[in-house]
Each structure stands twice: as structure tokens, then as C-alpha cells.
């Protein structure tokens, strides 16, 4: 990480955006995806959701790297 990038890590708007993003993803996972329907999770479904969340994490990381 170069010196200019290190200066931007502590900016309040970046922390606020990160917290909002995390809370939105938790809300999506709890209320929109899962709901209240308890069911047996298949291997395929677990692998698919793991891939989705991993991909979102990598895209977020790419955004941080690009910035």
C-alpha cells in the first residue's frame, strides 16, 4: 500500500459506507433470502450461496483495491 492510499483508509465516509454495506448484506441474508422458512439445505444450495457471498466479498475487495 502506498502512502497516498494509506491516508484514505481512515476517512469517516469510507467507514460509514462499509458499515452500511455490511448491514444491508446481513438484512438481505436474514430477511430476503432466508425468510422464516426452515428447510434442509442441500449441498448444492450451500455451495451456491457460499459462492454468491464469496463473489460479493471479492467484488468489494476489488473496489477497495481499485480506489
N, CA, C and O atoms as a GROMACS GRO file, in nm:
protein
  268
    1UNK      N    1   0.086  -0.116   0.000
    1UNK     CA    2   0.000   0.000   0.000
    1UNK      C    3   0.091   0.123   0.000
    1UNK      O    4   0.181   0.136   0.083
    2UNK      N    5   0.066   0.213  -0.094
    2UNK     CA    6   0.148   0.333  -0.098
    2UNK      C    7   0.099   0.435   0.005
    2UNK      O    8  -0.006   0.418   0.066
    3UNK      N    9   0.176   0.540   0.022
    3UNK     CA   10   0.148   0.639   0.126
    3UNK      C   11   0.015   0.710   0.103
    3UNK      O   12  -0.059   0.733   0.198
    4UNK      N   13  -0.018   0.745  -0.023
    4UNK     CA   14  -0.144   0.814  -0.052
    4UNK      C   15  -0.264   0.727  -0.019
    4UNK      O   16  -0.364   0.775   0.035
    5UNK      N   17  -0.256   0.599  -0.052
    5UNK     CA   18  -0.367   0.508  -0.024
    5UNK      C   19  -0.385   0.490   0.127
    5UNK      O   20  -0.498   0.480   0.175
    6UNK      N   21  -0.276   0.486   0.200
    6UNK     CA   22  -0.284   0.469   0.345
    6UNK      C   23  -0.354   0.587   0.412
    6UNK      O   24  -0.418   0.570   0.515
    7UNK      N   25  -0.342   0.706   0.355
    7UNK     CA   26  -0.406   0.823   0.412
    7UNK      C   27  -0.557   0.819   0.398
    7UNK      O   28  -0.628   0.880   0.478
    8UNK      N   29  -0.608   0.748   0.298
    8UNK     CA   30  -0.752   0.744   0.272
    8UNK      C   31  -0.824   0.635   0.350
    8UNK      O   32  -0.947   0.634   0.354
    9UNK      N   33  -0.752   0.544   0.411
    9UNK     CA   34  -0.815   0.432   0.480
    9UNK      C   35  -0.897   0.477   0.600
    9UNK      O   36  -0.998   0.414   0.632
   10UNK      N   37  -0.857   0.584   0.664
   10UNK     CA   38  -0.925   0.626   0.785
   10UNK      C   39  -1.034   0.729   0.766
   10UNK      O   40  -1.079   0.789   0.864
   11UNK      N   41  -1.078   0.752   0.643
   11UNK     CA   42  -1.179   0.855   0.620
   11UNK      C   43  -1.315   0.807   0.670
   11UNK      O   44  -1.354   0.694   0.645
   12UNK      N   45  -1.387   0.895   0.742
   12UNK     CA   46  -1.516   0.855   0.801
   12UNK      C   47  -1.620   0.809   0.700
   12UNK      O   48  -1.696   0.717   0.730
   13UNK      N   49  -1.624   0.869   0.582
   13UNK     CA   50  -1.726   0.828   0.485
   13UNK      C   51  -1.700   0.686   0.437
   13UNK      O   52  -1.795   0.615   0.403
   14UNK      N   53  -1.574   0.642   0.432
   14UNK     CA   54  -1.545   0.505   0.391
   14UNK      C   55  -1.592   0.406   0.498
   14UNK      O   56  -1.646   0.301   0.465
   15UNK      N   57  -1.570   0.439   0.624
   15UNK     CA   58  -1.617   0.353   0.732
   15UNK      C   59  -1.769   0.347   0.734
   15UNK      O   60  -1.827   0.240   0.754
   16UNK      N   61  -1.833   0.461   0.714
   16UNK     CA   62  -1.980   0.464   0.712
   16UNK      C   63  -2.033   0.380   0.596
   16UNK      O   64  -2.129   0.305   0.614
   17UNK      N   65  -1.972   0.392   0.479
   17UNK     CA   66  -2.015   0.313   0.363
   17UNK      C   67  -1.996   0.164   0.390
   17UNK      O   68  -2.082   0.083   0.352
   18UNK      N   69  -1.886   0.127   0.452
   18UNK     CA   70  -1.861  -0.013   0.484
   18UNK      C   71  -1.964  -0.068   0.581
   18UNK      O   72  -2.016  -0.178   0.561
   19UNK      N   73  -1.995   0.008   0.686
   19UNK     CA   74  -2.093  -0.037   0.785
   19UNK      C   75  -2.231  -0.050   0.723
   19UNK      O   76  -2.302  -0.148   0.749
   20UNK      N   77  -2.270   0.046   0.639
   20UNK     CA   78  -2.400   0.039   0.571
   20UNK      C   79  -2.404  -0.083   0.479
   20UNK      O   80  -2.504  -0.153   0.475
   21UNK      N   81  -2.296  -0.108   0.406
   21UNK     CA   82  -2.290  -0.223   0.316
   21UNK      C   83  -2.305  -0.354   0.394
   21UNK      O   84  -2.381  -0.442   0.352
   22UNK      N   85  -2.234  -0.367   0.504
   22UNK     CA   86  -2.241  -0.490   0.584
   22UNK      C   87  -2.382  -0.509   0.640
   22UNK      O   88  -2.436  -0.620   0.636
   23UNK      N   89  -2.441  -0.403   0.692
   23UNK     CA   90  -2.577  -0.414   0.747
   23UNK      C   91  -2.678  -0.449   0.638
   23UNK      O   92  -2.771  -0.526   0.662
   24UNK      N   93  -2.661  -0.393   0.520
   24UNK     CA   94  -2.752  -0.427   0.409
   24UNK      C   95  -2.738  -0.574   0.370
   24UNK      O   96  -2.838  -0.640   0.344
   25UNK      N   97  -2.616  -0.626   0.365
   25UNK     CA   98  -2.595  -0.765   0.328
   25UNK      C   99  -2.651  -0.859   0.435
   25UNK      O  100  -2.705  -0.965   0.402
   26UNK      N  101  -2.640  -0.822   0.562
   26UNK     CA  102  -2.699  -0.902   0.669
   26UNK      C  103  -2.851  -0.902   0.657
   26UNK      O  104  -2.914  -1.007   0.672
   27UNK      N  105  -2.910  -0.785   0.629
   27UNK     CA  106  -3.055  -0.776   0.612
   27UNK      C  107  -3.101  -0.860   0.494
   27UNK      O  108  -3.203  -0.928   0.502
   28UNK      N  109  -3.028  -0.854   0.384
   28UNK     CA  110  -3.064  -0.935   0.266
   28UNK      C  111  -3.060  -1.083   0.302
   28UNK      O  112  -3.152  -1.158   0.269
   29UNK      N  113  -2.955  -1.124   0.370
   29UNK     CA  114  -2.941  -1.265   0.406
   29UNK      C  115  -3.051  -1.311   0.502
   29UNK      O  116  -3.106  -1.419   0.485
   30UNK      N  117  -3.082  -1.231   0.601
   30UNK     CA  118  -3.180  -1.272   0.702
   30UNK      C  119  -3.325  -1.261   0.655
   30UNK      O  120  -3.405  -1.350   0.683
   31UNK      N  121  -3.359  -1.153   0.585
   31UNK     CA  122  -3.499  -1.126   0.556
   31UNK      C  123  -3.543  -1.158   0.414
   31UNK      O  124  -3.655  -1.204   0.394
   32UNK      N  125  -3.458  -1.135   0.317
   32UNK     CA  126  -3.500  -1.158   0.178
   32UNK      C  127  -3.467  -1.299   0.130
   32UNK      O  128  -3.547  -1.359   0.058
   33UNK      N  129  -3.354  -1.350   0.168
   33UNK     CA  130  -3.311  -1.481   0.118
   33UNK      C  131  -3.370  -1.594   0.202
   33UNK      O  132  -3.434  -1.684   0.148
   34UNK      N  133  -3.348  -1.589   0.332
   34UNK     CA  134  -3.389  -1.698   0.418
   34UNK      C  135  -3.535  -1.693   0.459
   34UNK      O  136  -3.605  -1.794   0.453
   35UNK      N  137  -3.579  -1.579   0.499
   35UNK     CA  138  -3.716  -1.567   0.549
   35UNK      C  139  -3.733  -1.651   0.674
   35UNK      O  140  -3.638  -1.670   0.751
   36UNK      N  141  -3.853  -1.700   0.695
   36UNK     CA  142  -3.881  -1.784   0.812
   36UNK      C  143  -3.903  -1.929   0.773
   36UNK      O  144  -3.955  -2.007   0.852
   37UNK      N  145  -3.865  -1.964   0.654
   37UNK     CA  146  -3.889  -2.099   0.605
   37UNK      C  147  -3.770  -2.190   0.639
   37UNK      O  148  -3.666  -2.184   0.575
   38UNK      N  149  -3.789  -2.272   0.740
   38UNK     CA  150  -3.685  -2.367   0.777
   38UNK      C  151  -3.692  -2.486   0.682
   38UNK      O  152  -3.799  -2.544   0.662
   39UNK      N  153  -3.579  -2.522   0.626
   39UNK     CA  154  -3.574  -2.639   0.538
   39UNK      C  155  -3.435  -2.699   0.542
   39UNK      O  156  -3.339  -2.635   0.586
   40UNK      N  157  -3.426  -2.820   0.496
   40UNK     CA  158  -3.297  -2.887   0.492
   40UNK      C  159  -3.218  -2.831   0.374
   40UNK      O  160  -3.265  -2.830   0.260
   41UNK      N  161  -3.099  -2.784   0.402
   41UNK     CA  162  -3.016  -2.721   0.299
   41UNK      C  163  -2.936  -2.829   0.228
   41UNK      O  164  -2.864  -2.907   0.291
   42UNK      N  165  -2.948  -2.832   0.097
   42UNK     CA  166  -2.872  -2.930   0.018
   42UNK      C  167  -2.729  -2.880  -0.002
   42UNK      O  168  -2.699  -2.763   0.019
   43UNK      N  169  -2.643  -2.971  -0.042
   43UNK     CA  170  -2.505  -2.934  -0.069
   43UNK      C  171  -2.499  -2.832  -0.182
   43UNK      O  172  -2.420  -2.737  -0.175
   44UNK      N  173  -2.581  -2.850  -0.285
   44UNK     CA  174  -2.581  -2.759  -0.399
   44UNK      C  175  -2.622  -2.618  -0.356
   44UNK      O  176  -2.561  -2.520  -0.398
   45UNK      N  177  -2.726  -2.607  -0.273
   45UNK     CA  178  -2.771  -2.476  -0.226
   45UNK      C  179  -2.664  -2.410  -0.140
   45UNK      O  180  -2.639  -2.290  -0.153
   46UNK      N  181  -2.602  -2.486  -0.051
   46UNK     CA  182  -2.497  -2.431   0.035
   46UNK      C  183  -2.378  -2.384  -0.048
   46UNK      O  184  -2.323  -2.277  -0.022
   47UNK      N  185  -2.340  -2.463  -0.147
   47UNK     CA  186  -2.228  -2.425  -0.233
   47UNK      C  187  -2.261  -2.300  -0.314
   47UNK      O  188  -2.176  -2.213  -0.333
   48UNK      N  189  -2.385  -2.292  -0.363
   48UNK     CA  190  -2.426  -2.176  -0.441
   48UNK      C  191  -2.422  -2.049  -0.357
   48UNK      O  192  -2.367  -1.948  -0.401
   49UNK      N  193  -2.480  -2.053  -0.236
   49UNK     CA  194  -2.480  -1.934  -0.151
   49UNK      C  195  -2.340  -1.898  -0.105
   49UNK      O  196  -2.308  -1.780  -0.092
   50UNK      N  197  -2.257  -1.997  -0.080
   50UNK     CA  198  -2.117  -1.969  -0.044
   50UNK      C  199  -2.047  -1.897  -0.158
   50UNK      O  200  -1.971  -1.803  -0.136
   51UNK      N  201  -2.072  -1.942  -0.281
   51UNK     CA  202  -2.013  -1.877  -0.399
   51UNK      C  203  -2.064  -1.734  -0.413
   51UNK      O  204  -1.986  -1.644  -0.444
   52UNK      N  205  -2.193  -1.712  -0.392
   52UNK     CA  206  -2.250  -1.578  -0.403
   52UNK      C  207  -2.186  -1.483  -0.303
   52UNK      O  208  -2.143  -1.374  -0.340
   53UNK      N  209  -2.178  -1.523  -0.177
   53UNK     CA  210  -2.121  -1.435  -0.075
   53UNK      C  211  -1.971  -1.416  -0.096
   53UNK      O  212  -1.920  -1.307  -0.071
   54UNK      N  213  -1.902  -1.518  -0.140
   54UNK     CA  214  -1.759  -1.506  -0.169
   54UNK      C  215  -1.737  -1.408  -0.284
   54UNK      O  216  -1.646  -1.324  -0.279
   55UNK      N  217  -1.821  -1.418  -0.388
   55UNK     CA  218  -1.809  -1.328  -0.502
   55UNK      C  219  -1.836  -1.183  -0.461
   55UNK      O  220  -1.764  -1.093  -0.504
   56UNK      N  221  -1.938  -1.160  -0.378
   56UNK     CA  222  -1.965  -1.025  -0.329
   56UNK      C  223  -1.846  -0.971  -0.249
   56UNK      O  224  -1.811  -0.854  -0.261
   57UNK      N  225  -1.786  -1.056  -0.167
   57UNK     CA  226  -1.670  -1.014  -0.088
   57UNK      C  227  -1.552  -0.978  -0.178
   57UNK      O  228  -1.483  -0.880  -0.153
   58UNK      N  229  -1.530  -1.057  -0.283
   58UNK     CA  230  -1.420  -1.028  -0.375
   58UNK      C  231  -1.446  -0.901  -0.455
   58UNK      O  232  -1.352  -0.825  -0.482
   59UNK      N  233  -1.570  -0.876  -0.493
   59UNK     CA  234  -1.604  -0.752  -0.565
   59UNK      C  235  -1.582  -0.631  -0.475
   59UNK      O  236  -1.532  -0.528  -0.519
   60UNK      N  237  -1.620  -0.643  -0.350
   60UNK     CA  238  -1.597  -0.535  -0.254
   60UNK      C  239  -1.448  -0.511  -0.237
   60UNK      O  240  -1.402  -0.397  -0.235
   61UNK      N  241  -1.372  -0.619  -0.226
   61UNK     CA  242  -1.227  -0.609  -0.213
   61UNK      C  243  -1.166  -0.546  -0.337
   61UNK      O  244  -1.073  -0.466  -0.326
   62UNK      N  245  -1.215  -0.581  -0.453
   62UNK     CA  246  -1.168  -0.521  -0.578
   62UNK      C  247  -1.194  -0.370  -0.579
   62UNK      O  248  -1.111  -0.292  -0.624
   63UNK      N  249  -1.311  -0.330  -0.528
   63UNK     CA  250  -1.342  -0.188  -0.519
   63UNK      C  251  -1.246  -0.114  -0.428
   63UNK      O  252  -1.204  -0.003  -0.458
   64UNK      N  253  -1.210  -0.177  -0.316
   64UNK     CA  254  -1.112  -0.115  -0.226
   64UNK      C  255  -0.976  -0.105  -0.292
   64UNK      O  256  -0.907  -0.004  -0.278
   65UNK      N  257  -0.937  -0.210  -0.363
   65UNK     CA  258  -0.807  -0.210  -0.430
   65UNK      C  259  -0.803  -0.106  -0.541
   65UNK      O  260  -0.702  -0.038  -0.559
   66UNK      N  261  -0.912  -0.095  -0.615
   66UNK     CA  262  -0.917  -0.001  -0.727
   66UNK      C  263  -0.915   0.142  -0.679
   66UNK      O  264  -0.856   0.229  -0.743
   67UNK      N  265  -0.980   0.168  -0.565
   67UNK     CA  266  -0.985   0.304  -0.512
   67UNK      C  267  -0.846   0.346  -0.469
   67UNK      O  268  -0.828   0.458  -0.421
   0.00000   0.00000   0.00000
